[in-house]
Amino acid sequence: MSRTYYNGILLCFLAGFMLATSPCSAQDEFTFDLEEFEKKNLEWGGYAEFKWEHMDINQGSAFSLLNFMDEPRSTFDRYKGTLQIDGSYSYGKTTFNWILQASGQQDDIGWYDTADVFEAYASLRPSPLLTASIGKKSYKWGKGYAWNPVGFLNRLKDPNNPEEALEGYITAELDLIKSFSGSLQTVALTVVALPVWDDVNDDFGEVNNVNLAAKLYFLYKDTDIDLIMYTGNSRSRRYGLDFSKNLATNFEIHGELSYTPDQRSILLDSDGTVSLQEDSALSGLIGIRYLSENDITSIIEYYHNDAGYTETEMDRFYQLIEDGGGQLSGPVIDTLLDKAREISLKGYGRPQPGRNYIYGRFTKKEPFDFLYLTPGLTTIFNLDDESYSISPEVVYTGFTNWELRMRFTSLQGPSFTEYGEKMNSNKLEFRVRYFF
């Protein structure tokens, strides 16, 4: 069956590539057409991608036991194909925007495929001061690169791939903007209504609620500032502030701060019981982006999250799994692992579940005059347990509309640390992406 799936993926990609790269008739002489520079009503593009991943399993670690207790393995391979189409269509004062993505994945366990509408919303701009929109929209509130404590409507980023498109939520939005002369250059207000019903944004939080969020933006003396608020019964209410400032043409500083008066989280107590805890949480981020004279771009961020788990709380979780994995079978053991899987999905297994992190990303454009080549290095360091991941990579764009990326990720840390208890000890990935 897997061979049939591979053939199906291959045929889909071949068909897509043929359509995207089919030749068009053209004149031999150079011509200048002013209409080519005019904004078109319909604009669209996207990419087709193939990705291969190979992982060495960290045998005996907490998450390898949770995932492969019944079928232990030393390696894990995954093949994935993705097609994304994005675009917009404008008619008068109305614009319709969309991002569509479909993917198929074959790994050592089986086949998985999905087709998602990431965005599909209509915007109406009756005047330069007012814009209204309705539909499914992805939000990227906040100034952080790897994390966004004030991204109250954001999907959770992958810090290793923070620029990838993410699925949005169905919302109704109103934007007001006003420009001024003087130190205060721009003021903008964004108000968002986000309903949560059965089959409508039901992964956002508790259903049968309509939630409200607002963002007040200021451009003051070339400093971007946002004041953000969220209220509703699907999640705890919260307040936020962010800023971004260019201290020089090649040096930018940014930060975020959020406060949640009644943060709800699942907690594994010392006696083994699981409880719902409510407490105030203050989270923040401070970071810089710097471009050196030799074309090295550095992004460094410090992230603190009061809603994360302490070392002691994570130790209890790892101990629960170790107790469950200490025997091969038995009803008590099965119960312990089932409990661990449940609370893993509710918080303990999320990316970066701790409280304090340092993120660094460094890229160098065309070193030693190797054209179209960009090496890079990404690292995430858990300041509490001193475990970390480090990912060197190289990207090549020497073929028109093509991008090739090779990345290796090594996870380092002793037992009972975040990266020491991950499912894999390392990962090698190769990605080919064609843009059209």
C-alpha positions as a Markdown table, in Angstrom:
| # | Residue | x | y | z |
|---|---|---|---|---|
| 1 | Met | 0.0 | 0.0 | 0.0 |
| 2 | Ser | 2.8 | 2.4 | 0.8 |
| 3 | Arg | 4.2 | 2.0 | -2.8 |
| 4 | Thr | 0.8 | 3.1 | -4.1 |
| 5 | Tyr | 0.8 | 6.1 | -1.9 |
| 6 | Tyr | 4.4 | 7.1 | -3.0 |
| 7 | Asn | 3.3 | 6.8 | -6.6 |
| 8 | Gly | 0.3 | 9.0 | -5.9 |
| 9 | Ile | 2.5 | 11.6 | -4.3 |
| 10 | Leu | 5.0 | 11.5 | -7.1 |
| 11 | Leu | 2.3 | 11.9 | -9.8 |
| 12 | Cys | 0.8 | 14.8 | -8.0 |
| 13 | Phe | 4.1 | 16.6 | -7.7 |
| 14 | Leu | 5.0 | 15.9 | -11.4 |
| 15 | Ala | 1.7 | 17.3 | -12.5 |
| 16 | Gly | 2.1 | 20.4 | -10.4 |
| 17 | Phe | 5.6 | 21.0 | -11.6 |
| 18 | Met | 4.6 | 20.6 | -15.2 |
| 19 | Leu | 1.8 | 23.1 | -14.8 |
| 20 | Ala | 4.0 | 25.6 | -12.9 |
| 21 | Thr | 6.9 | 25.3 | -15.3 |
| 22 | Ser | 5.1 | 25.0 | -18.6 |
| 23 | Pro | 6.6 | 27.4 | -21.3 |
| 24 | Cys | 4.7 | 30.5 | -22.4 |
| 25 | Ser | 5.0 | 32.2 | -25.7 |
| 26 | Ala | 7.2 | 35.3 | -25.7 |
| 27 | Gln | 8.7 | 37.7 | -28.2 |
| 28 | Asp | 12.4 | 37.7 | -28.9 |
| 29 | Glu | 12.7 | 41.5 | -28.7 |
| 30 | Phe | 12.8 | 43.3 | -25.4 |
| 31 | Thr | 9.5 | 45.2 | -24.7 |
| 32 | Phe | 8.4 | 47.5 | -22.0 |
| 33 | Asp | 4.8 | 47.2 | -20.9 |
| 34 | Leu | 3.5 | 49.7 | -18.3 |
| 35 | Glu | 0.6 | 47.3 | -17.5 |
| 36 | Glu | 3.0 | 44.7 | -16.2 |
| 37 | Phe | 3.8 | 47.1 | -13.3 |
| 38 | Glu | 0.1 | 47.7 | -12.4 |
| 39 | Lys | -1.4 | 45.8 | -9.5 |
| 40 | Lys | -3.4 | 42.9 | -10.8 |
| 41 | Asn | -6.8 | 41.9 | -9.5 |
| 42 | Leu | -5.7 | 38.3 | -9.1 |
| 43 | Glu | -2.4 | 37.4 | -7.5 |
| 44 | Trp | -1.4 | 33.9 | -6.5 |
| 45 | Gly | 1.6 | 31.7 | -5.8 |
| 46 | Gly | 2.8 | 29.0 | -3.5 |
| 47 | Tyr | 5.2 | 26.1 | -3.3 |
| 48 | Ala | 5.5 | 22.3 | -3.6 |
| 49 | Glu | 7.8 | 20.6 | -1.2 |
| 50 | Phe | 9.3 | 17.2 | -0.5 |
| 51 | Lys | 10.9 | 16.6 | 2.9 |
| 52 | Trp | 12.8 | 13.6 | 4.3 |
| 53 | Glu | 13.6 | 13.2 | 8.0 |
| 54 | His | 15.7 | 10.6 | 9.8 |
| 55 | Met | 15.8 | 10.4 | 13.6 |
| 56 | Asp | 17.9 | 8.3 | 15.9 |
| 57 | Ile | 15.6 | 7.4 | 18.8 |
| 58 | Asn | 16.7 | 8.2 | 22.3 |
| 59 | Gln | 15.9 | 4.8 | 23.7 |
| 60 | Gly | 14.8 | 4.8 | 27.3 |
| 61 | Ser | 13.9 | 8.5 | 27.3 |
| 62 | Ala | 10.5 | 9.6 | 28.6 |
| 63 | Phe | 8.9 | 10.4 | 25.2 |
| 64 | Ser | 10.4 | 7.4 | 23.4 |
| 65 | Leu | 8.6 | 5.3 | 26.0 |
| 66 | Leu | 5.3 | 7.1 | 25.6 |
| 67 | Asn | 5.5 | 6.8 | 21.8 |
| 68 | Phe | 7.1 | 3.4 | 21.2 |
| 69 | Met | 6.5 | 1.4 | 24.4 |
| 70 | Asp | 4.7 | -1.4 | 22.5 |
| 71 | Glu | 7.1 | -1.3 | 19.5 |
| 72 | Pro | 10.6 | -0.2 | 20.6 |
| 73 | Arg | 12.8 | 1.1 | 17.7 |
| 74 | Ser | 16.2 | 2.6 | 17.3 |
| 75 | Thr | 15.5 | 4.8 | 14.2 |
| 76 | Phe | 12.5 | 6.6 | 12.7 |
| 77 | Asp | 12.1 | 7.8 | 9.1 |
| 78 | Arg | 9.5 | 10.1 | 7.7 |
| 79 | Tyr | 8.7 | 11.2 | 4.1 |
| 80 | Lys | 6.4 | 14.2 | 3.5 |
| 81 | Gly | 5.0 | 16.0 | 0.5 |
| 82 | Thr | 3.3 | 19.4 | 0.8 |
| 83 | Leu | 1.5 | 21.7 | -1.6 |
| 84 | Gln | 0.6 | 25.3 | -0.5 |
| 85 | Ile | -1.3 | 27.8 | -2.6 |
| 86 | Asp | -1.8 | 31.4 | -1.5 |
| 87 | Gly | -3.2 | 34.4 | -3.1 |
| 88 | Ser | -5.7 | 37.3 | -3.2 |
| 89 | Tyr | -8.3 | 38.7 | -5.5 |
| 90 | Ser | -9.3 | 42.3 | -5.4 |
| 91 | Tyr | -12.5 | 43.9 | -6.8 |
| 92 | Gly | -13.0 | 47.5 | -6.0 |
| 93 | Lys | -12.7 | 48.0 | -2.3 |
| 94 | Thr | -13.1 | 44.3 | -1.5 |
| 95 | Thr | -10.2 | 41.8 | -1.3 |
| 96 | Phe | -10.4 | 38.0 | -0.8 |
| 97 | Asn | -7.3 | 36.3 | 0.6 |
| 98 | Trp | -6.5 | 32.6 | 1.0 |
| 99 | Ile | -3.8 | 30.1 | 2.0 |
| 100 | Leu | -4.5 | 26.5 | 1.2 |
| 101 | Gln | -2.3 | 23.6 | 2.2 |
| 102 | Ala | -2.4 | 19.8 | 1.6 |
| 103 | Ser | 0.1 | 17.3 | 2.7 |
| 104 | Gly | 0.8 | 13.6 | 2.7 |
| 105 | Gln | 3.1 | 11.8 | 5.1 |
| 106 | Gln | 4.5 | 8.3 | 5.2 |
| 107 | Asp | 6.6 | 7.2 | 8.2 |
| 108 | Asp | 7.6 | 3.9 | 9.9 |
| 109 | Ile | 4.1 | 3.7 | 11.5 |
| 110 | Gly | 1.9 | 4.4 | 8.6 |
| 111 | Trp | 0.3 | 7.0 | 6.2 |
| 112 | Tyr | -1.2 | 10.3 | 7.2 |
| 113 | Asp | -2.7 | 13.0 | 5.0 |
| 114 | Thr | -4.5 | 16.3 | 5.5 |
| 115 | Ala | -5.9 | 19.2 | 3.6 |
| 116 | Asp | -6.4 | 22.5 | 5.4 |
| 117 | Val | -7.7 | 26.0 | 4.8 |
| 118 | Phe | -5.2 | 28.1 | 6.7 |
| 119 | Glu | -6.8 | 31.4 | 5.6 |
| 120 | Ala | -9.9 | 32.4 | 3.7 |
| 121 | Tyr | -11.2 | 35.8 | 4.5 |
| 122 | Ala | -12.8 | 38.8 | 2.8 |
| 123 | Ser | -11.7 | 42.4 | 3.6 |
| 124 | Leu | -13.7 | 45.6 | 2.8 |
| 125 | Arg | -11.9 | 49.0 | 2.9 |
| 126 | Pro | -14.5 | 51.7 | 2.4 |
| 127 | Ser | -12.0 | 54.4 | 3.3 |
| 128 | Pro | -8.2 | 54.7 | 4.0 |
| 129 | Leu | -9.1 | 54.9 | 7.7 |
| 130 | Leu | -11.3 | 51.8 | 8.0 |
| 131 | Thr | -11.0 | 48.1 | 7.1 |
| 132 | Ala | -13.4 | 45.3 | 8.0 |
| 133 | Ser | -12.8 | 41.6 | 7.5 |
| 134 | Ile | -14.5 | 38.3 | 8.1 |
| 135 | Gly | -13.5 | 34.7 | 7.7 |
| 136 | Lys | -10.6 | 32.5 | 8.6 |
| 137 | Lys | -7.4 | 34.5 | 9.4 |
| 138 | Ser | -4.0 | 33.8 | 10.9 |
| 139 | Tyr | -2.8 | 36.2 | 13.5 |
| 140 | Lys | 0.9 | 37.1 | 14.2 |
| 141 | Trp | 0.6 | 39.5 | 17.1 |
| 142 | Gly | 3.9 | 40.3 | 18.9 |
| 143 | Lys | 7.4 | 41.2 | 18.0 |
| 144 | Gly | 9.3 | 38.1 | 19.0 |
| 145 | Tyr | 10.9 | 35.8 | 16.4 |
| 146 | Ala | 10.7 | 32.4 | 18.1 |
| 147 | Trp | 8.0 | 33.1 | 20.7 |
| 148 | Asn | 5.1 | 35.5 | 21.2 |
| 149 | Pro | 3.9 | 35.9 | 24.8 |
| 150 | Val | 1.3 | 38.5 | 23.6 |
| 151 | Gly | 0.1 | 36.4 | 20.7 |
| 152 | Phe | -3.2 | 35.8 | 22.4 |
| 153 | Leu | -4.9 | 34.8 | 19.0 |
| 154 | Asn | -1.8 | 33.2 | 17.5 |
| 155 | Arg | -1.2 | 29.6 | 16.8 |
| 156 | Leu | 1.9 | 28.2 | 18.5 |
| 157 | Lys | 5.1 | 28.7 | 16.5 |
| 158 | Asp | 7.7 | 26.1 | 15.9 |
| 159 | Pro | 10.9 | 28.0 | 17.0 |
| 160 | Asn | 12.9 | 26.0 | 14.5 |
| 161 | Asn | 10.6 | 27.1 | 11.6 |
| 162 | Pro | 9.0 | 30.3 | 12.9 |
| 163 | Glu | 8.2 | 31.8 | 9.5 |
| 164 | Glu | 6.1 | 29.0 | 8.2 |
| 165 | Ala | 2.4 | 29.6 | 7.6 |
| 166 | Leu | 0.0 | 28.6 | 10.4 |
| 167 | Glu | -3.7 | 27.8 | 10.4 |
| 168 | Gly | -5.9 | 30.7 | 11.5 |
| 169 | Tyr | -9.2 | 31.1 | 13.3 |
| 170 | Ile | -12.6 | 32.2 | 12.0 |
| 171 | Thr | -13.0 | 35.8 | 13.2 |
| 172 | Ala | -14.7 | 39.1 | 12.5 |
| 173 | Glu | -12.3 | 42.1 | 12.6 |
| 174 | Leu | -12.4 | 45.9 | 12.4 |
| 175 | Asp | -9.3 | 48.1 | 11.8 |
| 176 | Leu | -9.1 | 51.8 | 12.3 |
| 177 | Ile | -5.9 | 53.8 | 11.5 |
| 178 | Lys | -5.0 | 57.4 | 11.7 |
| 179 | Ser | -1.7 | 59.2 | 10.7 |
| 180 | Phe | -0.4 | 62.4 | 12.3 |
| 181 | Ser | 2.5 | 64.8 | 11.9 |
| 182 | Gly | 4.8 | 65.0 | 14.8 |
| 183 | Ser | 6.4 | 62.5 | 17.3 |
| 184 | Leu | 3.2 | 60.4 | 17.3 |
| 185 | Gln | 3.1 | 59.3 | 13.7 |
| 186 | Thr | 0.4 | 56.6 | 13.6 |
| 187 | Val | -2.4 | 55.2 | 15.8 |
| 188 | Ala | -4.3 | 52.1 | 14.8 |
| 189 | Leu | -7.0 | 50.1 | 16.6 |
| 190 | Thr | -7.8 | 46.4 | 15.8 |
| 191 | Val | -10.8 | 44.8 | 17.4 |
| 192 | Val | -11.4 | 41.0 | 16.8 |
| 193 | Ala | -14.4 | 38.8 | 17.7 |
| 194 | Leu | -13.6 | 35.1 | 17.8 |
| 195 | Pro | -16.5 | 32.7 | 18.4 |
| 196 | Val | -16.0 | 29.2 | 19.8 |
| 197 | Trp | -18.8 | 26.8 | 19.0 |
| 198 | Asp | -19.0 | 23.1 | 18.0 |
| 199 | Asp | -16.9 | 22.7 | 14.8 |
| 200 | Val | -16.0 | 26.5 | 14.8 |
| 201 | Asn | -12.7 | 27.3 | 16.5 |
| 202 | Asp | -13.4 | 24.5 | 19.0 |
| 203 | Asp | -9.6 | 23.9 | 19.5 |
| 204 | Phe | -9.2 | 27.5 | 20.8 |
| 205 | Gly | -10.9 | 26.7 | 24.2 |
| 206 | Glu | -14.2 | 26.2 | 25.9 |
| 207 | Val | -17.1 | 26.1 | 23.4 |
| 208 | Asn | -20.3 | 28.3 | 23.4 |
| 209 | Asn | -18.5 | 31.5 | 23.8 |
| 210 | Val | -17.7 | 34.7 | 21.8 |
| 211 | Asn | -14.3 | 36.1 | 22.7 |
| 212 | Leu | -12.9 | 39.6 | 22.1 |
| 213 | Ala | -9.4 | 40.8 | 21.6 |
| 214 | Ala | -8.1 | 44.3 | 20.9 |
| 215 | Lys | -4.7 | 45.7 | 19.8 |
| 216 | Leu | -3.9 | 49.4 | 20.0 |
| 217 | Tyr | -0.9 | 50.3 | 17.9 |
| 218 | Phe | 1.4 | 53.4 | 18.2 |
| 219 | Leu | 4.2 | 54.5 | 16.0 |
| 220 | Tyr | 6.0 | 57.0 | 18.3 |
| 221 | Lys | 9.4 | 58.5 | 17.4 |
| 222 | Asp | 10.1 | 55.5 | 15.1 |
| 223 | Thr | 9.2 | 53.0 | 17.9 |
| 224 | Asp | 6.4 | 50.4 | 17.3 |
| 225 | Ile | 4.3 | 49.9 | 20.4 |
| 226 | Asp | 1.3 | 47.6 | 20.9 |
| 227 | Leu | -1.1 | 47.4 | 23.8 |
| 228 | Ile | -3.1 | 44.2 | 23.6 |
| 229 | Met | -6.0 | 42.8 | 25.6 |
| 230 | Tyr | -8.0 | 39.5 | 25.4 |
| 231 | Thr | -11.2 | 38.7 | 27.2 |
| 232 | Gly | -13.6 | 35.8 | 27.0 |
| 233 | Asn | -14.7 | 32.5 | 28.6 |
| 234 | Ser | -12.8 | 30.2 | 26.2 |
| 235 | Arg | -9.5 | 31.1 | 27.8 |
| 236 | Ser | -8.3 | 33.1 | 30.8 |
| 237 | Arg | -8.3 | 36.9 | 30.2 |
| 238 | Arg | -4.9 | 38.5 | 29.6 |
| 239 | Tyr | -3.1 | 41.7 | 28.9 |
| 240 | Gly | 0.0 | 42.5 | 26.9 |
| 241 | Leu | 2.5 | 45.0 | 25.7 |
| 242 | Asp | 5.2 | 44.8 | 23.0 |
| 243 | Phe | 7.6 | 47.2 | 21.3 |
| 244 | Ser | 10.2 | 47.2 | 18.5 |
| 245 | Lys | 12.9 | 49.9 | 17.9 |
| 246 | Asn | 15.7 | 50.3 | 15.4 |
| 247 | Leu | 18.6 | 51.6 | 17.3 |
| 248 | Ala | 20.6 | 51.7 | 14.1 |
| 249 | Thr | 20.0 | 50.7 | 10.5 |
| 250 | Asn | 21.5 | 47.2 | 11.3 |
| 251 | Phe | 20.5 | 46.8 | 14.9 |
| 252 | Glu | 16.9 | 46.3 | 16.2 |
| 253 | Ile | 15.7 | 45.6 | 19.7 |
| 254 | His | 12.2 | 44.2 | 20.6 |
| 255 | Gly | 10.3 | 42.9 | 23.6 |
| 256 | Glu | 7.0 | 41.6 | 24.8 |
| 257 | Leu | 5.3 | 41.4 | 28.2 |
| 258 | Ser | 2.0 | 39.6 | 29.0 |
| 259 | Tyr | 0.0 | 39.2 | 32.2 |
| 260 | Thr | -2.7 | 36.6 | 32.9 |
| 261 | Pro | -4.5 | 37.1 | 36.2 |
| 262 | Asp | -6.0 | 33.6 | 36.3 |
| 263 | Gln | -3.8 | 31.2 | 34.3 |
| 264 | Arg | -5.2 | 27.7 | 34.3 |
| 265 | Ser | -2.8 | 24.7 | 33.9 |
| 266 | Ile | -2.7 | 21.0 | 34.6 |
| 267 | Leu | -0.4 | 20.1 | 37.4 |
| 268 | Leu | 1.0 | 16.7 | 38.6 |
| 269 | Asp | 1.2 | 16.9 | 42.3 |
| 270 | Ser | 3.8 | 15.2 | 44.5 |
| 271 | Asp | 1.4 | 12.5 | 45.6 |
| 272 | Gly | 0.7 | 11.5 | 42.0 |
| 273 | Thr | -2.7 | 13.2 | 41.7 |
| 274 | Val | -3.5 | 15.6 | 38.8 |
| 275 | Ser | -5.2 | 18.9 | 39.5 |
| 276 | Leu | -6.2 | 22.1 | 37.8 |
| 277 | Gln | -4.2 | 25.0 | 39.1 |
| 278 | Glu | -5.2 | 28.7 | 38.7 |
| 279 | Asp | -2.6 | 31.4 | 39.4 |
| 280 | Ser | -1.4 | 34.7 | 37.9 |
| 281 | Ala | 1.3 | 34.4 | 35.3 |
| 282 | Leu | 3.7 | 37.0 | 34.0 |
| 283 | Ser | 5.6 | 36.2 | 30.8 |
| 284 | Gly | 8.0 | 38.2 | 28.7 |
| 285 | Leu | 10.6 | 38.2 | 25.9 |
| 286 | Ile | 13.5 | 40.5 | 25.1 |
| 287 | Gly | 15.5 | 40.2 | 21.9 |
| 288 | Ile | 17.8 | 41.7 | 19.3 |
| 289 | Arg | 18.4 | 41.4 | 15.6 |
| 290 | Tyr | 21.8 | 42.5 | 14.3 |
| 291 | Leu | 23.3 | 42.5 | 10.8 |
| 292 | Ser | 27.1 | 42.7 | 10.9 |
| 293 | Glu | 29.4 | 44.2 | 8.3 |
| 294 | Asn | 30.3 | 40.8 | 7.0 |
| 295 | Asp | 26.6 | 39.8 | 6.4 |
| 296 | Ile | 26.0 | 37.7 | 9.5 |
| 297 | Thr | 22.4 | 38.1 | 10.8 |
| 298 | Ser | 22.1 | 37.3 | 14.5 |
| 299 | Ile | 18.8 | 36.9 | 16.3 |
| 300 | Ile | 19.0 | 36.4 | 20.1 |
| 301 | Glu | 16.0 | 36.2 | 22.4 |
| 302 | Tyr | 15.4 | 35.5 | 26.1 |
| 303 | Tyr | 12.0 | 34.1 | 27.0 |
| 304 | His | 10.4 | 33.7 | 30.4 |
| 305 | Asn | 7.1 | 32.0 | 30.9 |
| 306 | Asp | 5.5 | 31.9 | 34.4 |
| 307 | Ala | 2.9 | 29.5 | 32.9 |
| 308 | Gly | 5.6 | 26.9 | 32.3 |
| 309 | Tyr | 6.6 | 24.1 | 34.6 |
| 310 | Thr | 9.5 | 24.3 | 37.1 |
| 311 | Glu | 12.3 | 21.7 | 37.2 |
| 312 | Thr | 10.6 | 19.9 | 40.1 |
| 313 | Glu | 7.3 | 19.7 | 38.3 |
| 314 | Met | 8.9 | 18.3 | 35.1 |
| 315 | Asp | 10.9 | 15.8 | 37.3 |
| 316 | Arg | 7.6 | 14.4 | 38.6 |
| 317 | Phe | 6.4 | 13.9 | 35.1 |
| 318 | Tyr | 9.5 | 12.1 | 34.0 |
| 319 | Gln | 9.4 | 10.0 | 37.1 |
| 320 | Leu | 5.9 | 9.0 | 36.3 |
| 321 | Ile | 6.9 | 7.7 | 32.9 |
| 322 | Glu | 10.0 | 6.0 | 34.4 |
| 323 | Asp | 7.8 | 4.2 | 36.9 |
| 324 | Gly | 5.4 | 3.2 | 34.1 |
| 325 | Gly | 8.2 | 2.0 | 31.8 |
| 326 | Gly | 10.0 | 0.0 | 34.5 |
| 327 | Gln | 7.9 | -3.1 | 33.8 |
| 328 | Leu | 7.0 | -4.6 | 30.4 |
| 329 | Ser | 3.3 | -5.0 | 31.2 |
| 330 | Gly | 0.6 | -5.0 | 33.8 |
| 331 | Pro | -2.6 | -3.0 | 34.6 |
| 332 | Val | -0.8 | -0.6 | 37.1 |
| 333 | Ile | 2.0 | 0.1 | 34.5 |
| 334 | Asp | -0.6 | 0.7 | 31.8 |
| 335 | Thr | -2.5 | 3.1 | 34.0 |
| 336 | Leu | 0.7 | 5.1 | 34.8 |
| 337 | Leu | 1.6 | 5.5 | 31.1 |
| 338 | Asp | -2.0 | 6.4 | 30.2 |
| 339 | Lys | -2.0 | 9.1 | 32.8 |
| 340 | Ala | 1.4 | 10.4 | 31.5 |
| 341 | Arg | 0.1 | 10.4 | 27.9 |
| 342 | Glu | -3.0 | 12.4 | 29.0 |
| 343 | Ile | -1.2 | 15.1 | 30.9 |
| 344 | Ser | 1.5 | 15.2 | 28.2 |
| 345 | Leu | -1.3 | 16.3 | 25.7 |
| 346 | Lys | -2.6 | 18.9 | 28.2 |
| 347 | Gly | 0.7 | 20.7 | 28.8 |
| 348 | Tyr | 3.7 | 18.7 | 29.8 |
| 349 | Gly | 4.4 | 17.5 | 26.3 |
| 350 | Arg | 4.2 | 20.9 | 24.6 |
| 351 | Pro | 7.2 | 22.5 | 23.0 |
| 352 | Gln | 9.4 | 24.4 | 25.5 |
| 353 | Pro | 7.3 | 23.5 | 28.6 |
| 354 | Gly | 9.8 | 25.1 | 31.0 |
| 355 | Arg | 10.1 | 28.6 | 32.2 |
| 356 | Asn | 13.4 | 30.2 | 31.0 |
| 357 | Tyr | 15.0 | 29.9 | 27.5 |
| 358 | Ile | 17.6 | 31.5 | 25.3 |
| 359 | Tyr | 17.1 | 31.3 | 21.6 |
| 360 | Gly | 19.8 | 32.1 | 19.0 |
| 361 | Arg | 19.8 | 32.0 | 15.2 |
| 362 | Phe | 22.8 | 33.0 | 13.1 |
| 363 | Thr | 23.0 | 33.0 | 9.3 |
| 364 | Lys | 25.8 | 34.0 | 6.9 |
| 365 | Lys | 25.0 | 35.1 | 3.4 |
| 366 | Glu | 27.3 | 33.6 | 0.7 |
| 367 | Pro | 30.4 | 32.9 | 2.7 |
| 368 | Phe | 33.7 | 32.8 | 0.8 |
| 369 | Asp | 31.8 | 34.0 | -2.3 |
| 370 | Phe | 29.8 | 30.8 | -2.6 |
| 371 | Leu | 26.9 | 32.2 | -4.5 |
| 372 | Tyr | 23.3 | 31.4 | -3.4 |
| 373 | Leu | 24.6 | 29.5 | -0.3 |
| 374 | Thr | 23.4 | 30.5 | 3.2 |
| 375 | Pro | 24.7 | 28.5 | 6.2 |
| 376 | Gly | 23.0 | 28.9 | 9.5 |
| 377 | Leu | 22.9 | 27.8 | 13.1 |
| 378 | Thr | 19.9 | 27.7 | 15.5 |
| 379 | Thr | 20.0 | 26.8 | 19.2 |
| 380 | Ile | 17.5 | 26.7 | 22.0 |
| 381 | Phe | 18.9 | 26.5 | 25.5 |
| 382 | Asn | 16.8 | 25.6 | 28.6 |
| 383 | Leu | 18.3 | 27.8 | 31.3 |
| 384 | Asp | 16.7 | 25.8 | 34.1 |
| 385 | Asp | 17.9 | 22.3 | 33.4 |
| 386 | Glu | 20.8 | 23.3 | 31.1 |
| 387 | Ser | 19.7 | 21.0 | 28.2 |
| 388 | Tyr | 19.7 | 22.3 | 24.7 |
| 389 | Ser | 19.2 | 21.7 | 21.0 |
| 390 | Ile | 21.6 | 22.9 | 18.3 |
| 391 | Ser | 20.8 | 22.8 | 14.6 |
| 392 | Pro | 23.4 | 23.7 | 11.9 |
| 393 | Glu | 21.9 | 24.0 | 8.4 |
| 394 | Val | 22.7 | 25.1 | 4.9 |
| 395 | Val | 20.3 | 26.5 | 2.3 |
| 396 | Tyr | 21.0 | 26.7 | -1.5 |
| 397 | Thr | 19.0 | 28.8 | -3.9 |
| 398 | Gly | 21.1 | 28.6 | -7.1 |
| 399 | Phe | 18.3 | 27.2 | -9.2 |
| 400 | Thr | 15.5 | 29.5 | -10.3 |
| 401 | Asn | 12.5 | 29.1 | -8.0 |
| 402 | Trp | 14.1 | 26.3 | -6.1 |
| 403 | Glu | 15.3 | 26.0 | -2.5 |
| 404 | Leu | 17.3 | 23.1 | -1.0 |
| 405 | Arg | 17.9 | 22.9 | 2.7 |
| 406 | Met | 19.9 | 20.4 | 4.7 |
| 407 | Arg | 19.6 | 20.5 | 8.5 |
| 408 | Phe | 21.0 | 18.4 | 11.4 |
| 409 | Thr | 19.6 | 18.8 | 14.9 |
| 410 | Ser | 21.4 | 17.4 | 18.0 |
| 411 | Leu | 19.5 | 17.3 | 21.3 |
| 412 | Gln | 21.7 | 17.3 | 24.4 |
| 413 | Gly | 21.0 | 16.9 | 28.1 |
| 414 | Pro | 21.2 | 14.3 | 30.9 |
| 415 | Ser | 18.2 | 12.3 | 32.2 |
| 416 | Phe | 15.3 | 14.2 | 33.6 |
| 417 | Thr | 16.0 | 17.3 | 31.5 |
| 418 | Glu | 13.9 | 18.6 | 28.6 |
| 419 | Tyr | 16.1 | 17.7 | 25.7 |
| 420 | Gly | 17.5 | 14.7 | 27.4 |
| 421 | Glu | 14.1 | 13.1 | 27.6 |
| 422 | Lys | 13.0 | 13.9 | 24.0 |
| 423 | Met | 11.9 | 11.1 | 21.7 |
| 424 | Asn | 15.0 | 11.4 | 19.5 |
| 425 | Ser | 18.6 | 12.2 | 20.2 |
| 426 | Asn | 19.2 | 13.8 | 16.8 |
| 427 | Lys | 17.4 | 14.5 | 13.5 |
| 428 | Leu | 18.7 | 14.8 | 9.9 |
| 429 | Glu | 16.3 | 16.5 | 7.4 |
| 430 | Phe | 16.5 | 17.3 | 3.8 |
| 431 | Arg | 14.0 | 19.6 | 2.1 |
| 432 | Val | 13.4 | 20.5 | -1.5 |
| 433 | Arg | 10.9 | 23.4 | -2.2 |
| 434 | Tyr | 9.8 | 24.7 | -5.5 |
| 435 | Phe | 8.1 | 28.1 | -5.6 |
| 436 | Phe | 5.6 | 29.1 | -8.2 |
